[in-house]
Amino acid sequence: MPNTKTLTRSRHDRVIAGVCAGLADWLGWRPRTVRLLFVLSCLLPGPQFLIYLLLWIILPKAPR
C-alpha cells in the first residue's frame, strides 16, 4: 500500500525546524526515533547535516 501522506515539516512537534518530526509522521515512526537516527548518522562521514538543511529549505510547513 503506497504512502499517500504529503511530506511536510511539522508545526507542532519540532525541535529545530520540524524536519525530523515531519519525516517521522510521513514514515509512521515516532519523532524521537528519527531524531536519534539523525544524530547517530552524524557520527558517520557524509552529508547528513547538509541534507537536513536542504530539507529545511525545500519542505513546506504543514498546514495548520
Summary of the structure (lengths in Angstrom):
residues: 64
radius of gyration: 11.7
end to end distance: 26.7
largest distance: 36.5
contacts: 147
relative contact order: 0.23
helix: 48%
strand: 3%
